[in-house]
Amino acid sequence: NHGIYDVHIHLKNMPLMEDPTRVSLCDELVSMIMTRDVQSLQPVECHARLSSVLQTPHNAFPIVSSEGSLLGLVSRNVLVQLLSSSSPLNEPNAEPIHLMSFSNLGAYSIRESATIRRAYNLFRSMGVRHLPVVDNANTLRGILTRKDFLDRARCTE
């Protein structure tokens, strides 16, 4: 028997992380459900690149070094604010934007060899919305969102 809030959450198709005791979690690896096509950014980006990533439906973007190592995470809202407060896009001499001071440098990440159960518990306990997936060298391999867990649950039903 679900309450009215639960009904509305499901009607709006909002990704809700159920109580782990009510969800069948497997011991498969995170790499099996993560999104591999990640729109990542460099620490310094031009206006045009930021505008192009904002055309995607994603709400957070990992910042990676030139070698691919994860440095942080920046949200869509921050990028929108940065672009609206900086010089116009059509200026030929527009300064590139240094993203590191506007990003979450302490964002949680998880290794691709971790289990789905561990990632699920991290989402529930820490309230994260985006979880970059890295290898042993901290190189970005993918990203997890709540929708990845929901998609997996639909596949197992």
N, C-alpha and C positions, 0 to 999 in steps of 0.2 A: 504494500500500500504506500504510494508515493504522495508527498505533499504537493501543494500548489506550485511551490518554487521549482521542485523537481520536474513537474509536468511542463512548466514554461521553459525550462532549460532544454528539455528534450524537443519541444515544439520549435524552438529557435535554432535547434541543431548546434548548440553551444558545447564545446568539448569540456566535459566535467570529469574529473578524476574520481571515480568511485572509490569507496573504502576497499582497501586491498583484500579484506576478508570476503567481499562480495564479487571479486573479479578473479577469474582463473588466470594466473600468471604462470608463464612457462620459464624454463631456464635457458631459453634460446638467447643468442647474443644480440646486443643492441644493433650490430651491423646488419642484421636481417630486416629491421623495420625502419632504420633511419632514412632520411631523405638525402640522397647523394648529390643532387644537383643544387649546390648551395651558391647563392649570390654573395660572394665575399667582397670585401673592400680592402684597399691598401691604407696605411696610416695617413697618407696625404692623397687626396683625390680632387679632381677638377669638378667644376659645377656640372658639366655635361654628364659625367659618369654618375654622379649622385642623382641627377634627374632621371637617368635611364634605370637605375635600380629602383627608384620610387615608382616606376611603371609596373613593377611586379607586385603580386599580391602579398609578399612577405612582410612581416612586421618587425623583424630584427635581422641584422647583418653582421656576421663575424668579421672582425678586422684581422688580417693575416699579414705576416712579413713577406718579403719577396721570396723567401724559401718555403712559404706555406705554413709557418708556425702560427698558432692561434695567439693573438695579442689581447683581444677584448671583443666586446659586443656592443653594437650601437643600434638604438631603436629607430623605427621609422619616424616617430614623432620628433626626435632630436634632429634627424636629417631635414625634415620639413622646416623646422624652426631655423636651422642653420642656413638653408637656402633662401628663406624669406627675409632673413636679417642681413644677408651678405649682398655684395654688389650684384647688379643685374646679370643675367645669364648671357645676354648678347654683347656684353663688353668684351672686346678682344683681349684685354689685359686683366681679366678677372683673376684675382689671387686664388690659388688652390686652397682648399680647406684642410687644416690639420685636425684629424678626427680623434686623435688619442686623448686629448683633454676633454672630449665630450662623450667618451665611451666608458663602458663598464669594464675596467681592467681586471676586476676580481670576479668576473662571471664564472659560474660553475660550468664545468665541462665533465665529460665522462669518456672513458676509454672504449674503443670499439669492441674490446674483448669482454666488457662487462655484460651482465645478464639484463634482460628486459625487466625482471623483477627489481633489480637494484635501481635502474633508471626510473621506474615507476615510483618507487619509494622516495627517490630524490625529488621528483616532481611534486609528490604529495607533501612531503615534510618541509621542503624549502620554498614551495610556491613558485617555482620557476615556470616560465612560459616557453623558453627556448633553451635547448641544451646542446651546445656544440659537441660533436663526437670527434675525438682525436685518437691518433695512434700512440705508440710508446715514445715517439720523438716529439709529441705535441703538435703534429701536423694535422690540420683540419681534414677530416674524412667525410663528414656529413653533419646533419643537425637533426635533433628530435624536437617535435612539438607535441602537444596533447592530441592533435589530430592523427599523428602517426600511431598512437596507442589505440585510438578509436577505430582507425582503419584496420589495424591488426585484430581487434576484437570482432569486427564484422567478418573478417576472413575465417575466423575460427568458429563462428556460430553455425 
